[in-house]
């Protein structure tokens, strides 16, 4: 039986740190990072459920709020 993924709360995505600017929101030249739009963060597929939003009832999971 499947249940809602507790890591992403069923959305299939988690908030991650932008790899291009290392979470600063700025490029090497000091301009706004084009990859994240200056937020320093972006959504990526949840690694617990593989982006489906569901896991098997007996699956162990990570319970943190943010993946990097």
Secondary structure, 3 states (H helix, E strand, C coil): CEEECCCCCCCCEEEEECCCCCCCCECCCCCECCCCCCCCEEEEECCCCCCCCEEECCCCCCCCCCEC
